[in-house]
Amino acid sequence: MPDLVIAVARGGLPLGGALAYALGTKAVGTLNVEFYTGIDQRLPDPVVLPPLLDIEALRGARALVADDVADTGETLALVGQLMALHCAEVRTAVLYAKPHSVVDPDFVWRRTDRWITFPWSDQEPVVAAG
């Protein structure tokens, strides 16, 4: 049982919240990571964006890192490494894992090699006119 759930924003937010409820874990944090810039388009490496987690709150904790997809796995690898610097134990959970991922998550709902479009991210962002 984790002491806290870390959701990788933005894709891992729905799963992180759902897992926290299911596990009865009230300590939930987010780590903002930018990697994908479009459909199958990404930066050379994932980048952690502010705001950052309270590192002191992580010390000695058992963390469950939640994300939507382990596609290349690079985002999950980065977050896992960062959490391992401070947490006593780090496990990972994803909805989908792809066969070419550099990380094999601890918990996977489905495995696929297909591109996944989620209902919460299938539309262009709403932009204010002006």
JOHUCOR-V310118 format. One record per residue. N is the residue number from 1. SS is DSSP state (H for helix, E for strand, L for the rest). BURIAL is 1 if it has 9 or more other ideal C-beta (glycine too) atoms within 8 Angstrom, else 0. Layout:
n=[N;N]
ss=[SS;SS]
burial=[BURIAL;BURIAL]
//
This chain:
n=[1;2;3;4;5;6;7;8;9;10;11;12;13;14;15;16;17;18;19;20;21;22;23;24;25;26;27;28;29;30;31;32;33;34;35;36;37;38;39;40;41;42;43;44;45;46;47;48;49;50;51;52;53;54;55;56;57;58;59;60;61;62;63;64;65;66;67;68;69;70;71;72;73;74;75;76;77;78;79;80;81;82;83;84;85;86;87;88;89;90;91;92;93;94;95;96;97;98;99;100;101;102;103;104;105;106;107;108;109;110;111;112;113;114;115;116;117;118;119;120;121;122;123;124;125;126;127;128;129;130]
ss=[L;L;L;E;E;E;E;E;E;L;L;L;H;H;H;H;H;H;H;H;H;H;H;L;L;L;L;E;E;E;E;E;E;E;E;E;E;E;L;L;E;E;E;E;E;E;E;E;E;L;L;L;L;L;H;H;H;H;L;L;L;E;E;E;E;E;E;E;E;E;L;L;L;H;H;H;H;H;H;H;H;H;H;H;L;L;L;L;E;E;E;E;E;E;E;E;E;L;L;L;L;L;L;L;L;L;E;E;E;E;E;L;L;L;L;L;L;L;L;L;L;L;L;L;L;L;L;L;L;L]
burial=[0;1;0;1;1;1;1;1;1;0;1;1;1;0;1;1;1;0;1;1;0;0;1;0;1;0;1;1;1;1;1;1;1;1;1;0;0;0;0;0;0;0;0;0;0;1;0;1;0;0;0;0;1;0;0;0;1;1;0;0;1;1;1;1;1;1;1;1;1;1;0;1;1;1;1;1;1;1;1;1;0;1;1;0;0;1;1;0;0;1;1;1;1;1;1;1;1;1;0;0;1;0;1;0;1;0;0;1;0;0;0;0;0;0;0;1;0;0;0;0;0;0;0;0;0;0;0;0;0;0]
//
